[in-house]
Amino acid sequence: MELPLVVGVDGSEPSMRAVDWAADEAALRGVPLRLVYASLWERYEGAALAEGLGRSSEQVLADNIVEAAAKRAHRREVDLKISTEVLPEEPVPALLGEGRNASALVMGSRGRGGIAELLLGSVSLAVAARADCPVIVLRGSHDSQADAGMRRPIVLGVGEDAHSTEAVRFAFQEAEERRVALEAVRAWRCPSHESAEHPLLAGDPAHHHEQRAVETLEAVLRDVVAVHPSVELRRRVVEGTTREALLDASADAGLLVVGARRRQGHFGLQLGRVAHAVLHHSACPVAVVPQRV
C-alpha cells in the first residue's frame, strides 16, 4: 500500500498554496493525497448550530475547509486520488500521528493572520522538529511558486555525519522525479585562532578546511550517486556558515533539503540550528528529513 502525502490545512491562503504544491508532488510521486484539518470543534458544542444541519458552526467550518481544499486539489490534478479528514484534536499531535503513516507531511508556514498566524507558525515548527516522516514547509509567498518550483534545482545541505543518508536519498529522489539538477552544498570555515604554525595545518589552513569539506561531501554522496545515475549532480563547497550558504542557495531553488537528528526516547524539539534557521528564512520550500541516531 502506497503511503499518502498528507497536507495540514486550516483554510488560510498559505495552506491552500500548500495544497497546490502537494497536489503536484503527489501526482509526481504517484501517491494519494490526504487533506487533514485538526479541529477542536467538539469543545465548542455551545456554539450556534448551523441552520438545518444539526451540527455546530465549528464542525461546518471544518467540513467546508477540507471540502474547499479537496476541490482545489482536484482542479489542479484531475486524476489524483484524494481523501479528507477532520480530526477533533490539537494540530501538533494530530499531524504527528498522521506522519506515522505518510510518505511526507506538507504544511504552509503561516496561518490565518494575527495571533492565529503566530500560533500556526509554531505548529509548523513543532511538527518539523518531531515528525517521523519528512516534513515540507512551504516557505516563500509568491503565488506562482508551486509551478516554478518544480522546474528549479533541488538544494541539499550536507552536514558532518557521513552516515546520514536519509536526507541525501530524499533529495536525489526528488531531483530524479522532477528531472532537475541536484546541488549538494557543504560549507566550511577556517577558525580565526588557527594559524600556519599549527602542526596539522602547515602552509595553508584554509585549504585544509576546504579539503575536509570536499572529502565530507564525497563521503556523504558516494553510496547514493550510483543509484540515481540520471540526476545531474552539482557539488559545491562554500566558505562561510552553513546557514548563510543554504539561504543564499534557496533563492534559486525549488526545494531545500536538510536533515534533522531524532534521538530515541527524546520527546522535545529535535531540530538543529541550521534547520531552524532555514525554516524561518528560506526563499523556497524546505524539506526536513528525520535521521535516527
C-alpha angles and dihedrals in degrees: 000000000000114000113236128238104244124211124194108218131187104167095262122127092245089056090048090053086052088055090053092050093045093048090057091045094049091049090049092050094040093234132127121265119230120195116202131187116189106210135170093201091134087069091059101055088134090071119106114280119245109253113267095351102086090221132113118260088244091057092048090050091051093050091048091051095054093041092053090048091050092050091050092051092048091051089053098043110020097188097044118124106233133185129180135203137182110207119196092219142100110279099243099051090039093054093041088054091050090050092064089071102031135096087220142337120238123200140169115241095232140031139214099317137263115037091346089058092056093046095048090048088057089050091058090049094047093048093047089051097051112024122120093219133049113289120209116199116192106230119182128051108231114125091219093053096098091057099040095044093065090063098046127087124270115242119210121196109215117206134187099279110092090190096057096103101150094084091043092052091046092052093048091049092051092049092048094049093047093041092230134128123272118222113199111199127197120177125206137185135191108225112235093232093061120092141174089268091070106108093229095044102048114157104005121019093182092055090052092056093043091051091050089053090052091049093048091050092051093047093052095047100038102091097040100046093072092053092058106039093159094062116100103228122202116189118204130182111189130191110232138046121329090235093056094043094052096043090052091049092049091067091077100026133104093208135005115211123200133166128235125197118234113200116207112251094010112124103179128089109303104194126124125226094258095051090046091052097048092047088058100039113020117127091216138039115294126217115202109198118196120233118195115222 
